[in-house]
Amino acid sequence: MALQTREQHIKRDRATSNICTAQVLLAVMAGMYAVYHGPKGLKVIAKNIHLNAVKLEKKLEDLGLKQLNRYYFDTLCVQADAKIIKSIAEKDNVNFLYFDKHTIGISINETTDDSSLLKILNIFEQAVKQKSSSEKIEVDSFRIPVKQSRKSSFLTHKTFNTYHSETALMRYIKSLERKDLALNHSMISLGSCTMKLNAAAEMLPLSWAKWSNIHPFVPIEQAAGYQFMLKSLEAQLNEITGFAATSLQPNSGAQGEYSGLMVISAYHHSRGEQNRNICLIPSSAHGTNPASAVMAGMKVVVIKTDEMGNIDWLDIAQKAEEHKDNLAALMITYPSTHGVFESNIRQITKKIHDFGGQVYMDGANMNAQVGLTSPAMIGADVCHLNLHKTFAIPHGGGGPGVGPICVAKHLEAFLPNNPLIKTGGENAISSISGAPWGSALVCLISYGYIKMLGASGLKRATEIAILNSNYIKKRLEGAYEILFSGENGRTAHELIIDCRPFKKQNIEVVDIAKRLIDYGFHAPTVSFPVAGTMMIEPTESENLSEIDRFCDAMISIRMEIGSNDDADLAMLKNAPHTLQMITCDHWNHPYSRQKAAFPLEFVKENKFWPSVRRVDETFGDRNLICSCEPVENYINA
Ligand SMILES: *Cc1c(COP(=O)(O)O)cnc(C)c1O
């Protein structure tokens, strides 16, 4: 598993999702579990689980019951009357897996202690009206095939063999955290990514056992609280988007796109129009759009955008007509990926409908719409939302993501089902995720966010997000060229600044991005959607003084570029400056250490020291740079 050094891998046509949707936080948690317990600890845990399973098997066999798994690790498959067992078990607050009328699955884990084992045994004793012998069971045999037991060593790296106390683990995690330039240090203005506040009050319920210690497949009547919360969230999202129904199943924006397009396909099929498989996508779209369309079995036809960043009206009108017999959908991002509200959006969506197509709106950036306009208002039929952007779920190394789709009435019947618990409509497409409501736990964050802000608060958040973006535009206008703005000279919630003119001085956009780290800021999105530019999205969460600090840094960098002093240009090329570099006894750069590390007064108060200098962009993406032991050490492994 590799966690790359950059969050933004959008890269237009070769895009991947945000790393939150790769469930990074969960992977980190699993990794830390291994760090804490190490290979020895994990083995002890596994052995105890297995021995408890064997113990339980023996006790159940004592009662005359039959266990069907010849080999097993933690899961028994017991023959008994499922109906009787279920009624007794549920009275005791125990859930088993009921395969059929007389086959019951029981899984043991490391939290299953002796009292839980007794409880399980007791349920079966009641069912067969018999007591098991009180003899202590000596477990002497493993039920894992000898051939398959592992002999080789594992987790040999020192990280997995060092931090086995809570104090040590805490310091280890802290040392890693210090290497991250995160939202708890300064604003992260990643355009198209909405790095907003994840309020403590919204996050709090996630650690409550009643929410977190519940299995996604418990009988639905045992999760009435969850049902209430999820239903309310669906209703809230229906109202916000202006649509009729919502599915919370997809775990990312990209997965939402895929689900939405599958729903559109199912709709066309239900009308006997199986031939409709053309998906129009503007060239400015987020790279996940064409990828999702291809996965959903559609053929992508690219629509041009004009120099203002708007969809080329003539091109879309012509292509929609040309493909009218097979037109499945238009995927459109609004406000556009260039950060502009396109004023002819309704004209565009109508055109698609006239030719029998459906309109999919990429609603990842609802932060510029909530309360002011809506996907339904602009004439879309489906949209996904990124709850991990607009609706306050953390992402960018956190997650997991939630990318629900909201649909108009005529598409409701096709929302995705789940094989174990019924979800979706009457003509539901098959499930998109394993769990019926996706990452249900983190939905609490968005639920809390919407509840606490209320309608007027949500609208105000949108207004401030747009205002903040336009404030930055005004402040940076003299220093940088702002690429796109709407008819009124305004941007939506984000703006793009052009860094290509600096190529004359041999300064690239990445030099500015790296120099920002010296000022204590994470770079905005780089080279998306236009190569050589930066896309800045402040969100409503940042106050004026933080936004001003960011603008001061950007203007100061612009002055470094404009000074035409070779020393300044060298400083930009060398950025970011590590502590090691600045404190090195040999300093032979043509600029001062002070200027390199503390370019503005405010930097002194809250200095961030990057732990590495540059990792070459593309090279770094393509070649895993491992900070582990040298390769030679693995030769014998
Ligand atoms: C973030 C984003 C996506 C993809 O969302 P993921 O959750 O990363 O899959 C799609 N479209 C737009 C416009 C986005 O900003």
The ligand as an SDF file (V2000), in Angstrom:
LIG
                    3D

 15 15  0  0  0  0  0  0  0  0999 V2000
  -14.2120   15.8370   -6.5370 C   0  0  0  0  0  0  0  0  0  0  0  0
  -14.9220   15.8120   -7.7930 C   0  0  0  0  0  0  0  0  0  0  0  0
  -15.3300   14.5950   -8.3660 C   0  0  0  0  0  0  0  0  0  0  0  0
  -14.9450   13.2420   -7.8390 C   0  0  0  0  0  0  0  0  0  0  0  0
  -15.2980   12.9880   -6.5250 O   0  0  0  0  0  0  0  0  0  0  0  0
  -14.5490   11.8110   -5.7380 P   0  0  0  0  0  0  0  0  0  0  0  0
  -15.2560   11.6930   -4.4550 O   0  0  0  0  0  0  0  0  0  0  0  0
  -13.1330   12.2200   -5.6120 O   0  0  0  0  0  0  0  0  0  0  0  0
  -14.6750   10.5740   -6.5650 O   0  0  0  0  0  0  0  0  0  0  0  0
  -16.0750   14.6470   -9.5220 C   0  0  0  0  0  0  0  0  0  0  0  0
  -16.3650   15.8230  -10.1090 N   0  0  0  0  0  0  0  0  0  0  0  0
  -15.9730   17.0060   -9.6040 C   0  0  0  0  0  0  0  0  0  0  0  0
  -16.3540   18.2700  -10.3010 C   0  0  0  0  0  0  0  0  0  0  0  0
  -15.2340   17.0460   -8.4350 C   0  0  0  0  0  0  0  0  0  0  0  0
  -14.8420   18.2120   -7.9370 O   0  0  0  0  0  0  0  0  0  0  0  0
  1  2  1  0
  2  3  1  0
  2 14  2  0
  3  4  1  0
  3 10  2  0
  4  5  1  0
  5  6  1  0
  6  7  2  0
  6  8  1  0
  6  9  1  0
 10 11  1  0
 11 12  2  0
 12 13  1  0
 12 14  1  0
 14 15  1  0
M  END
$$$$
